[in-house]
Amino acid sequence: MSFYRTTLESYATLAAQIRRQFEMLAPQGFRKIKRMEDGDEFELDSVIEALVDLRSGVSPSEKVYWRRNKVQRDVAVAFLLDMSASTAEAIDESRRSADDWDAPDDPLEYMFWLRTRRGEGVRRNYKRIIDVEKESLVLLIKALETIGDKYGIYGFSGYGRENVDFYVIKDIGEPFSDKVKRRIDKASPLQATRMGPAIRHAVSKLEKQEARSKFFFLLSDGRPQDRGYSREGVEKEYAIHDTRMALVEARQKGITTFCLTVDKEGHDYLRTMTQDMGYEVLADIYALPSRLPALYRRLTL
């Protein structure tokens, strides 16, 4: 739970600002709905129009009432966090190309390389990409708890089609608790960036929710990339198009998707991955804790 607590202490001013902004999204009570066939009271303008029509020999409308309708947000959202090994990079080193992360191709060598990187992470005294991703989610959780939207937070990585990691930080419908805080604490860089299956699984959870508006957010630091995505020579293209199809399938289910990356080279593949769907390339990773909540507010209004 220390990561959650430390983040709120470090970003106390920003957390308070975000909370106030989100409180403005909360339901404000009741809204007056006019021109109803039945309701609380007669609506003056509609009554006058009906009398004019009657005297003119025109059949008047029976919609002459107004009533109060309760204003409610009805939103469900799933956030999918990139937990691939590249998110272990120190932020100052994070601008290296995803193709240049030096992971060996041989499976056994890869697993040894990954354990070495994790060991280095234990001794680190710097901030990593995944740390800023997690900080952003902590601030967003604090804000979401004020407005009552249904939300789930998940992480993903993978190594090959038979080994896709899907990490549940907070399931949709699960109450926020100390367990969730501990899962945030433990979330750490794992393997490669196999996006397609993870997106489909997160979307399947979101699809089961009863909500008027559904949203899916992908938060990543680079392109989809994994060993064995397709035959040698076309793996990168296949990975991008598989991810695109997963996003298209989500849209076909009535879910609005948005991809946010901290990879400055993200335009190169996100244009293909999303096309007419929403995405943003964040030039400054340190802006992520304020930008993610702002995007959520804008997209769910």
Buried (B, 14 or more C-beta within 10 A) or exposed (E): EEBBEEBBEEBEEBBEBBBEBBEEBEEEEEEEBBBBEEBEEEBEEBEEBBEEEEEEEEEBEEBBBBBEEEEEBBBBBBBBBBBBBBBBBEBEEBEEEBEEBEBEEEEEEBEEBBEEBBEEBEEEEEBBBBBBBBBBBBBBBBBBBBBBBBBBBBBBBBBBEEBBBBBBBBBBEBEEEEEBBBBBBEBBBBBBBBBBBBBBBBBEBBBEBEBEBBBBBBBBBBBBBBBBBBEEEEBBEBBBBBBBBBBBBBBEEEBBBBBBBBBBBBEEBBEEBBEEBBBBBBEEBEBBBBBBBEBBBEBBE
